[in-house]
Amino acid sequence: MFHYFPPTALTLLTIILLFYVGFVIFSEKTERLQPPNPLPKADAIIVLTGGGNRIETGLKLLQQGLGSRLLISGVNTTTTLKNFMHSTHITPQLFTCCVDIGYKAMNTKGNAKESAAWIKKHHYKTLYIVTHDYHMWRSLRELKYLMPDIHFIAYPVKKNGNESMIQQINKTRILAFQYIKTIQVYLKTAF
């Protein structure tokens, strides 16, 4: 026997179901996101700050010669070049010749704007984007929206695999937040 569902309840249930299915797909795609293998050479590297191990990963790519220059975007204005050299143990020569620090970006959209100006200044065409895996989809969308002719290579930074229950709950919370923000960016850039 079938029960009558009001159209608004059915619509709401459909939206919730679509949102949940989309979140599961987003989470799975994020979990499987890996850097290309083998790693191609790019013109430069951009690190979007905001999480652990991003800067170290970008510097490692630079040291491996996978890009000629590195932009660290969204750096706190109180952080100096000296702070970076001390915390990363990279030679002053490498920082002086090949690392630019961007202080203007306050969020992902700001990262894209700061990166676009830097890319235009240096005439780059192919770049690595280094950020956490859960932040990659939104970051790439913001960057591609401003620079559709530039080729971006995703280099996701992953969290360690051994997580406690609380860390897993926090990871799910972060993924849900990023999923919602990614939907917003896709809707904004689609029209």
Residue pairs with C-beta under 8 A, 6 or more apart in sequence:
5 13
22 179
22 183
23 175
23 176
23 179
26 137
26 175
26 178
26 179
26 182
27 175
27 179
29 137
30 133
30 134
30 136
30 137
30 175
30 178
31 133
33 133
33 136
33 154
33 156
34 156
35 153
35 154
35 155
35 156
36 153
39 61
39 64
39 66
40 66
40 126
40 153
41 65
41 66
41 67
42 66
42 67
42 126
42 127
42 128
42 153
43 67
43 68
43 69
43 122
43 124
43 125
43 126
43 127
44 67
44 68
44 69
44 70
44 71
44 119
44 122
44 124
44 127
44 128
45 58
45 61
45 62
45 66
45 67
45 69
45 70
45 71
45 127
45 128
45 130
45 155
46 58
46 70
46 71
46 73
46 115
46 118
46 127
46 128
46 129
46 130
47 54
47 55
47 57
47 58
47 70
47 71
47 72
47 73
47 130
47 131
48 54
48 73
48 74
48 105
48 108
48 111
48 129
48 130
48 131
48 135
48 139
49 55
49 72
49 73
49 74
49 75
49 76
50 74
50 131
50 132
50 135
51 131
51 132
51 135
51 157
52 157
53 157
54 130
54 131
54 132
54 157
55 72
55 84
55 88
56 88
57 130
57 155
57 157
58 70
58 72
58 128
58 130
59 70
59 88
59 90
59 94
59 99
61 67
61 70
61 128
61 130
61 155
62 69
62 70
62 94
62 98
62 99
63 90
63 94
66 128
67 127
67 128
68 98
69 98
69 99
69 100
69 122
70 98
70 99
70 100
71 100
71 101
71 102
71 114
71 115
71 118
72 84
72 99
72 100
72 101
72 102
73 102
73 105
73 111
73 114
73 115
73 118
74 102
74 105
74 106
74 107
74 110
74 111
74 114
75 101
75 102
75 103
76 103
77 103
79 101
81 95
81 99
81 101
84 90
84 95
84 99
84 101
85 91
85 92
85 95
100 118
102 114
102 115
102 118
104 110
104 113
104 114
105 111
105 113
105 114
108 135
108 138
108 139
108 142
108 181
108 185
109 142
111 139
111 142
112 139
112 142
112 143
112 145
112 146
113 146
115 143
116 143
116 146
116 147
119 127
119 147
119 150
124 150
125 149
125 150
125 151
126 150
126 151
126 152
126 153
127 150
127 151
127 152
127 153
128 152
128 153
128 155
129 136
129 139
129 140
129 143
129 152
129 153
129 154
129 155
130 155
130 157
131 139
131 156
131 157
132 156
132 157
132 158
132 159
133 156
133 157
133 158
134 171
134 174
134 175
134 178
135 178
136 154
136 156
137 178
137 182
138 178
138 181
138 182
138 185
140 152
140 154
141 182
141 185
141 186
141 189
142 185
142 189
143 150
143 152
144 150
144 152
145 185
145 189
159 167
159 171
163 171
